[in-house]
Amino acid sequence: MIFSELECPVLQEIAVVAAPDQVSNDLDGETVILNVKTGQYYGVTAVEARIWDMLQAPISVKDIKDSLVETYKVEPARCKEDVLAFLQELSDEGLIDVHE
């Protein structure tokens, strides 16, 4: 799935969740994700870690964006762009499952 091509109404219906073949942990304040299938580790920023926490249960892309806008008082359009880019990276690496 290419998240950047999604229109706003579609975002309300797309749910994402962390894939079962990964593990993550907080190491000295930094979240690290391991893709069990590939053995590759990924470090994420604080905001990305917040998104990752939300992905531990199925959640809509819209709900992720809305939560971040409220928490960080960020411009909604910029937030949407950044969230979609991060979700695309996670999807490309097989770290999330997407449910339409």
C-alpha positions as CSV (number, residue, x, y, z in Angstrom):
1,M,0.0,0.0,0.0
2,I,1.2,3.5,-0.8
3,F,0.0,5.7,2.0
4,S,0.9,9.0,0.4
5,E,-1.7,8.3,-2.3
6,L,-4.6,7.9,0.1
7,E,-7.3,10.5,0.2
8,C,-8.8,11.8,3.5
9,P,-12.0,9.7,3.4
10,V,-10.0,6.5,2.9
11,L,-7.8,7.3,5.9
12,Q,-10.8,7.0,8.1
13,E,-11.4,3.4,7.0
14,I,-7.7,2.1,7.0
15,A,-6.6,0.4,10.2
16,V,-3.0,-0.4,11.0
17,V,-1.4,-2.6,13.6
18,A,2.1,-3.8,14.5
19,A,2.9,-7.0,12.7
20,P,3.2,-10.1,14.8
21,D,6.8,-10.8,13.6
22,Q,8.4,-8.0,15.5
23,V,9.4,-7.1,18.9
24,S,10.2,-3.7,20.4
25,N,11.7,-2.4,23.6
26,D,12.7,0.8,25.3
27,L,16.4,1.0,25.7
28,D,17.5,4.0,27.8
29,G,14.7,6.1,26.6
30,E,15.0,5.1,22.9
31,T,12.5,2.7,21.3
32,V,14.1,0.0,19.2
33,I,12.1,-2.3,16.9
34,L,13.4,-5.7,15.7
35,N,12.0,-7.4,12.6
36,V,12.2,-11.0,13.6
37,K,12.0,-12.2,10.0
38,T,15.0,-10.2,8.8
39,G,16.9,-9.6,12.0
40,Q,17.0,-5.9,11.3
41,Y,16.8,-3.3,14.1
42,Y,15.2,0.1,13.7
43,G,15.5,3.1,16.1
44,V,12.7,5.6,16.1
45,T,12.3,9.2,17.3
46,A,10.1,10.1,20.3
47,V,7.1,10.9,18.1
48,E,7.6,7.8,16.1
49,A,7.8,5.8,19.3
50,R,4.4,7.4,20.3
51,I,3.0,6.2,17.0
52,W,4.5,2.8,17.5
53,D,2.8,2.5,20.9
54,M,-0.5,3.3,19.3
55,L,0.1,0.6,16.8
56,Q,0.1,-2.2,19.4
57,A,-3.7,-2.4,18.8
58,P,-5.5,-1.8,15.6
59,I,-6.1,1.9,15.1
60,S,-7.2,4.1,12.2
61,V,-4.7,6.3,10.5
62,K,-7.1,9.2,11.2
63,D,-7.0,8.4,14.9
64,I,-3.2,8.4,15.0
65,K,-3.1,11.8,13.2
66,D,-5.8,13.3,15.4
67,S,-4.0,12.1,18.6
68,L,-0.7,13.6,17.5
69,V,-2.3,16.9,16.4
70,E,-3.9,17.2,19.8
71,T,-0.8,16.1,21.8
72,Y,1.8,18.1,20.0
73,K,-0.3,21.0,18.6
74,V,1.1,20.4,15.2
75,E,-0.4,21.6,11.9
76,P,-2.8,18.9,10.7
77,A,-1.7,18.8,7.1
78,R,2.0,18.4,8.1
79,C,1.1,15.8,10.7
80,K,-0.8,13.8,8.2
81,E,2.2,13.9,5.8
82,D,4.6,12.8,8.4
83,V,2.4,10.0,9.8
84,L,1.8,8.7,6.3
85,A,5.5,8.7,5.5
86,F,6.4,6.8,8.7
87,L,3.6,4.3,8.2
88,Q,4.9,3.8,4.6
89,E,8.4,3.0,6.0
90,L,6.9,0.6,8.5
91,S,4.9,-1.1,5.8
92,D,7.8,-1.3,3.5
93,E,9.8,-3.1,6.2
94,G,7.0,-5.5,7.1
95,L,6.5,-4.1,10.6
96,I,2.8,-3.3,10.3
97,D,-0.3,-4.9,8.9
98,V,-2.8,-2.8,7.1
99,H,-6.5,-3.6,7.2
100,E,-8.8,-1.9,4.7
